[in-house]
Amino acid sequence: MFVFADQLTEMILAQKVQSDKRDVVDAAVHRARLSSAIGTRLAESALALDDTDALAVADMICAAARPENIWHAENLHDADGKTYSGYGSLNLVGSRLDPAYMKTCSTRARRRTKAALARVRPQVGEQMRFITFTVPPLFGFDFERGMSLLDGALVLLKKRQWFKSVVRGSVFGDEVTTGERGTHFHCHSHMLGWTKKIDAQDLRSEWTSCLKAAAKKMGVSHLPINTGDGLAVAKIKRVVAKVRNGESVTLEKAIQETCKYTVKGSDLSDVPSEHLCQVERVLRRRKMIVTFGECNAQKGTARKAKYLDYTSTTDGSSIIQETSETSENAATTSKVEKKESLREYGARMIREGRRDVWLKTLAYIYAERREYRKIQLAEKYPNATFRTLDGKVWCGVALDHS
């Protein structure tokens, strides 16, 4: 396991004296420590449960949190040319327990949400609304069952004619928090979309009915709902340009709420270690957002993805490949053989009793990724100066060539 708290503290004290952007440095250090703590606790849980997949992920999170992988920078610029300071990670793990990866997922989800909402042309009597659907904390720390209940109830709700008649297009995003004193998970889903006027009591009644039906399918005969009227909580807010009361929200804030973390990193500290493996497994292939109605993407829209293909897992060499596929030509495209992912390789090495080989390969791959990412950042932000938490410095291409 990668333990470097004292080393990190010693290195960062000298940097903070030299830096005028202390807030950014502090944020970078906090990110590194939070990621390292999550990875360490996940590893403990994985070792106790003999979960090789989770242990591979834990090793990746801890490695990505090392000082040489966390950077902060000055003179970054946005699309409008405005400069700012920022921080990030040179290696993304691909796990929703990794705070750096979660931040990237959230940014992508916000872009997709804006595009999805733009597909709907509002009609007379329609307005954008932000709705939060809440699930009673029935299963305590059984994350998988709690999310299954949420998913089942949402599926039933979307099929109801009443819901289809009032919601023409929307985007759903999940959020899970831990209850008071860390006794249970609190699952809920945010919906942002174009709707007709919705009666709050009708919404709560429909949502309660869907929750009870979903619970019954899971073998739960009684669903305890601790509200005065016995109806589950579903809150409606109008999306407005300027907020005047608690019943409204700005569009930007609503998008942030819909697309933020599924489980906040600080909340994971309240989760008993034995449940972290379950959380990681459930979130592994879960989408950040799900679209409904006219917010769905049009058929034939090209989807392009970049990924690292570890064709040689013995020495960790990697090749950047790019694929592009449309739904129209998917049937005619020859099926590409699935490559073993880095996590799958790590899990296999651990199962074979070769974790030492896995950790060496992981270090090799992350070093390779790190250098590639430095080049990308230097080209994207040509006038910026970058520093990693181990004190290494590199500059944007404009400064580097000056």
C-alpha positions in Angstrom: 0.0 0.0 0.0 1.2 3.5 -0.8 1.6 5.5 2.5 3.1 8.9 2.0 1.4 11.4 4.3 4.5 12.5 6.1 6.5 12.7 2.9 3.7 14.7 1.3 3.6 17.2 4.2 7.3 17.8 4.1 7.3 18.5 0.4 4.3 20.7 0.4 5.4 23.0 3.2 8.2 24.4 1.1 6.0 24.8 -1.9 3.3 26.8 0.0 5.9 29.5 1.0 6.8 30.0 -2.7 3.3 29.9 -4.1 0.9 32.9 -4.3 -2.0 30.5 -4.9 -2.2 28.8 -1.5 -5.8 27.9 -1.9 -5.1 25.9 -5.0 -2.1 24.1 -3.4 -4.2 23.3 -0.3 -7.0 21.9 -2.5 -4.4 19.7 -4.4 -3.1 18.4 -1.1 -6.6 17.7 0.2 -7.4 15.8 -3.0 -4.3 13.7 -2.7 -4.9 12.9 1.0 -8.6 12.1 0.4 -7.8 9.8 -2.5 -5.1 8.1 -0.6 -7.4 7.6 2.4 -10.2 6.1 0.2 -7.8 3.8 -1.5 -6.3 2.6 1.7 -9.7 1.8 3.3 -10.9 0.1 0.1 -7.8 -2.1 0.1 -8.4 -3.1 3.7 -12.0 -4.0 2.8 -10.9 -5.9 -0.3 -8.2 -7.9 1.6 -10.7 -8.8 4.3 -13.3 -10.0 1.7 -10.8 -11.4 -0.8 -12.1 -9.1 -3.5 -9.3 -9.0 -6.1 -11.2 -6.5 -8.4 -11.6 -4.0 -5.5 -8.0 -4.5 -4.4 -6.8 -3.7 -7.9 -8.9 -0.6 -7.9 -7.6 0.4 -4.5 -4.0 0.0 -5.7 -4.8 2.2 -8.7 -6.4 4.9 -6.5 -3.4 5.0 -4.1 -0.9 5.1 -6.9 -2.8 8.0 -8.7 -2.8 9.9 -5.4 1.0 9.9 -5.0 2.6 13.4 -5.0 4.1 13.0 -8.5 0.6 12.5 -10.0 -1.2 15.5 -8.5 -0.5 18.9 -10.1 -1.5 22.5 -9.6 -1.0 25.4 -12.0 -1.1 29.1 -12.6 -2.2 31.0 -15.7 -4.6 28.4 -16.9 -7.3 29.9 -19.3 -10.9 29.2 -20.1 -12.7 29.4 -23.4 -13.1 33.2 -23.0 -9.4 33.7 -22.3 -9.8 34.4 -18.6 -6.9 33.1 -16.6 -7.3 31.2 -13.3 -5.4 28.7 -11.1 -6.3 25.1 -10.9 -5.3 21.6 -10.0 -5.8 18.0 -11.1 -4.5 14.5 -11.5 -2.1 13.2 -14.1 -3.7 9.7 -13.8 -7.4 9.0 -13.7 -8.3 5.6 -12.2 -11.7 5.1 -13.8 -13.4 4.3 -10.5 -16.2 6.5 -9.1 -14.5 6.3 -5.7 -11.6 8.3 -7.1 -12.3 12.0 -6.5 -10.3 13.1 -9.5 -12.2 10.8 -11.8 -15.5 11.8 -10.3 -14.7 15.4 -11.0 -14.0 14.6 -14.7 -17.3 12.5 -14.9 -19.2 15.4 -13.5 -17.8 17.9 -16.0 -18.7 15.6 -18.9 -22.1 15.0 -17.5 -22.8 18.7 -17.3 -21.9 19.1 -21.0 -24.2 16.2 -21.9 -27.0 17.5 -19.8 -26.9 20.9 -21.5 -27.0 19.3 -24.9 -29.8 17.0 -23.9 -32.0 19.8 -22.6 -31.3 21.8 -25.8 -33.0 19.1 -27.9 -36.4 19.9 -26.4 -38.4 22.9 -27.8 -40.6 24.1 -25.0 -44.3 24.3 -25.8 -46.9 26.7 -24.3 -47.5 25.9 -20.7 -44.2 24.1 -20.2 -41.4 25.2 -17.9 -38.0 23.8 -16.8 -38.3 22.2 -13.4 -35.9 20.5 -11.0 -37.3 17.6 -9.0 -35.7 15.4 -6.3 -37.0 11.9 -5.7 -36.1 10.5 -2.3 -35.9 6.8 -1.2 -36.6 5.9 2.5 -33.5 4.6 4.2 -34.8 1.0 4.3 -31.7 -1.1 3.9 -29.1 0.7 6.1 -25.7 0.3 4.5 -26.8 -2.2 1.9 -25.9 0.1 -1.0 -26.8 -2.4 -3.7 -30.4 -2.9 -2.5 -30.9 0.8 -1.9 -29.9 1.7 -5.4 -32.0 -1.2 -6.8 -35.0 0.2 -5.1 -34.3 3.6 -6.5 -33.8 2.2 -10.0 -36.9 0.0 -9.9 -39.1 2.9 -8.7 -37.8 5.2 -11.5 -38.4 2.6 -14.2 -42.0 2.2 -13.1 -42.5 6.0 -12.8 -41.2 6.6 -16.4 -43.6 4.0 -17.7 -46.7 5.7 -16.2 -49.0 7.6 -18.5 -49.3 10.3 -15.9 -45.6 10.9 -15.9 -45.3 10.9 -19.7 -48.2 13.4 -20.0 -46.4 16.0 -17.8 -42.7 15.4 -18.6 -41.7 15.7 -22.2 -37.9 15.5 -21.8 -35.6 15.3 -18.8 -32.2 14.2 -17.4 -31.8 12.1 -14.2 -28.8 11.9 -12.0 -28.2 10.0 -8.7 -26.9 11.3 -5.4 -26.2 9.1 -2.3 -25.4 10.5 1.1 -24.8 8.9 4.5 -27.4 9.4 7.2 -26.8 11.1 10.6 -24.0 9.5 12.6 -23.3 7.3 9.6 -26.1 4.8 10.1 -27.4 4.3 6.6 -27.3 5.4 2.9 -29.7 8.1 1.8 -30.5 7.5 -1.9 -32.2 10.0 -4.1 -32.4 11.0 -7.8 -32.4 14.5 -9.3 -34.5 15.2 -12.4 -34.1 18.3 -14.5 -36.4 18.8 -17.5 -39.2 20.4 -19.4 -42.6 19.8 -17.8 -46.1 21.0 -17.6 -47.4 22.2 -14.3 -47.1 19.4 -11.8 -49.2 19.1 -8.7 -46.9 18.3 -5.7 -49.3 15.9 -4.1 -50.0 14.0 -7.3 -46.2 13.7 -7.8 -45.6 12.4 -4.3 -48.6 10.0 -4.6 -47.2 8.6 -7.9 -43.7 8.3 -6.5 -44.9 6.5 -3.4 -46.9 4.1 -5.4 -43.8 3.3 -7.6 -41.6 2.9 -4.5 -44.0 0.4 -2.9 -44.4 -1.6 -6.1 -40.6 -1.7 -6.6 -40.1 -2.8 -3.0 -42.7 -5.5 -3.4 -40.8 -6.9 -6.4 -37.8 -7.1 -4.2 -39.7 -9.1 -1.6 -40.3 -6.2 0.8 -43.9 -6.2 1.9 -43.8 -3.1 4.1 -42.1 0.1 3.1 -41.7 2.5 6.1 -42.2 6.1 5.1 -41.8 8.4 8.0 -43.7 11.5 6.9 -46.9 13.0 8.3 -49.1 12.0 5.4 -47.4 8.7 4.6 -46.2 9.9 1.2 -42.5 9.7 0.1 -40.6 13.0 -0.4 -40.5 14.5 -3.9 -39.6 18.1 -4.0 -40.3 20.4 -7.0 -38.4 23.6 -7.8 -38.9 26.0 -10.7 -35.8 26.8 -12.8 -35.5 30.6 -12.9 -32.9 33.2 -13.9 -32.8 34.7 -10.4 -33.7 32.9 -7.2 -36.2 34.6 -4.9 -37.2 31.8 -2.6 -36.5 28.2 -1.6 -38.9 26.9 -4.3 -36.7 28.0 -7.2 -33.2 27.3 -8.5 -31.0 28.7 -11.2 -30.3 26.5 -14.3 -26.6 26.3 -13.5 -27.2 25.2 -9.9 -29.8 22.6 -11.1 -27.3 21.2 -13.6 -24.6 21.0 -10.9 -26.9 19.2 -8.6 -28.0 16.7 -11.3 -24.4 16.0 -12.4 -22.3 16.1 -9.3 -20.7 13.1 -7.4 -22.8 10.0 -6.8 -21.2 9.6 -3.4 -19.1 12.4 -2.0 -15.6 11.5 -1.0 -16.0 12.8 2.5 -19.2 10.7 3.0 -17.2 7.6 2.2 -15.4 8.1 5.5 -18.7 7.3 7.3 -19.2 4.1 5.4 -18.0 1.0 7.2 -14.9 -0.5 5.5 -16.7 -3.8 4.8 -19.3 -2.0 2.6 -16.8 -0.1 0.4 -16.2 -3.0 -2.0 -20.0 -3.1 -2.6 -20.1 0.6 -3.3 -17.3 0.4 -5.8 -18.8 -2.6 -7.6 -22.3 -1.0 -7.9 -20.9 2.3 -9.2 -18.4 0.7 -11.6 -20.7 0.6 -14.6 -23.4 3.0 -13.5 -24.1 6.0 -15.8 -23.7 9.5 -14.4 -26.9 10.7 -16.1 -29.8 9.0 -17.8 -32.0 10.9 -20.3 -35.8 10.5 -20.8 -38.2 11.4 -23.6 -37.1 14.1 -26.1 -33.9 14.6 -24.2 -32.7 11.2 -25.6 -29.9 11.5 -28.3 -30.9 11.2 -31.9 -30.2 8.0 -33.7 -27.1 8.0 -35.8 -25.2 10.5 -33.6 -21.5 9.7 -33.7 -19.9 8.7 -30.5 -16.1 9.0 -30.2 -14.1 7.6 -27.3 -10.4 7.5 -26.4 -8.9 4.8 -24.3 -5.7 3.3 -23.4 -5.2 -0.2 -24.8 -2.8 -2.3 -22.7 -1.8 -4.7 -25.5 1.4 -5.8 -23.6 0.5 -6.3 -20.0 4.0 -7.7 -19.2 5.8 -4.4 -19.5 2.8 -2.1 -19.2 3.2 -0.5 -22.7 0.2 1.3 -23.9 -1.2 2.6 -27.2 -3.7 5.4 -27.6 -6.5 4.2 -29.8 -9.5 6.1 -31.0 -12.8 4.6 -32.1 -15.8 6.2 -33.7 -19.1 4.4 -34.2 -22.6 5.4 -35.1 -25.7 3.6 -34.3 -26.5 3.4 -38.0 -23.4 1.5 -39.0 -22.9 -0.5 -35.8 -24.5 -3.6 -37.4 -22.1 -3.6 -40.3 -19.0 -2.9 -38.2 -16.9 -5.9 -37.4 -17.0 -6.7 -33.7 -13.8 -5.6 -32.0 -12.3 -8.1 -29.5 -12.5 -6.7 -26.0 -9.1 -5.9 -24.5 -8.3 -6.7 -20.9 -8.5 -3.5 -18.9 -5.9 -2.4 -16.4 -8.2 -3.2 -13.5 -8.9 -6.7 -14.9 -5.2 -7.3 -15.4 -4.5 -6.2 -11.8 -7.2 -8.5 -10.5 -5.8 -11.4 -12.5 -2.3 -10.8 -11.2 -3.5 -10.6 -7.6 -5.5 -13.9 -8.0 -2.4 -15.6 -9.4 -0.4 -14.4 -6.3 1.7 -11.9 -8.3 0.7 -8.6 -6.8 4.3 -7.5 -6.8 4.3 -7.8 -10.6 1.0 -5.9 -10.8 2.3 -3.0 -8.6 5.5 -2.7 -10.7 3.5 -2.7 -14.0 1.1 -0.2 -12.5 4.0 2.1 -11.6 5.4 1.7 -15.1 2.1 2.5 -16.8 1.3 5.5 -14.6 4.8 6.9 -15.3 4.1 6.6 -19.0 0.7 8.2 -18.7 2.1 11.0 -16.6 4.5 12.1 -19.2 1.9 11.9 -21.9 -0.5 14.0 -19.9 2.1 16.6 -19.1 2.6 17.1 -22.9 -1.2 17.4 -23.3 -1.5 20.0 -20.6 1.4 22.0 -21.9 -0.2 22.2 -25.3 -3.7 23.0 -24.0 -2.5 25.7 -21.7 0.6 27.2 -23.5 1.1 30.1 -21.0 0.7 28.1 -17.8 3.2 26.9 -15.2 2.6 23.5 -13.7 3.9 21.9 -10.5 3.4 18.5 -9.1 3.3 17.9 -5.3 6.8 16.3 -5.4 8.2 19.7 -6.6 8.6 19.0 -10.3 7.9 21.9 -12.6 7.0 22.1 -16.3 5.6 24.9 -18.5 3.2 25.4 -21.4 4.6 25.3 -24.9 4.7 29.1 -25.2 6.8 29.5 -22.1 8.9 26.5 -22.8 9.9 27.8 -26.2 10.5 31.4 -25.1 
